[in-house]
């Protein structure tokens, strides 16, 4: 099987990808709730 260093490196990569996915998901959700609703309301009042 792989050496300990390779397993650690793979685990670190998987952790980084999962962390990035979580940050993007939460960031998009926050941005959407802050900007989307006021923008839709502004368009509706035009």
Steps between C-alpha positions, in 0.01 A plus 500: 500500500604867521744643744390713794608820326291420192195422713545825692538696176185342352305568819616861500391544138157349566459721807597812305252420222219440750581822685502697176166350399347591837631858482369547147161349588456715811639809329265462206205447732582810701560709189179378344292584806656844536491610136236295321191600697561877488589477131181312418293751695667788319428343163137437596448868587627625164 
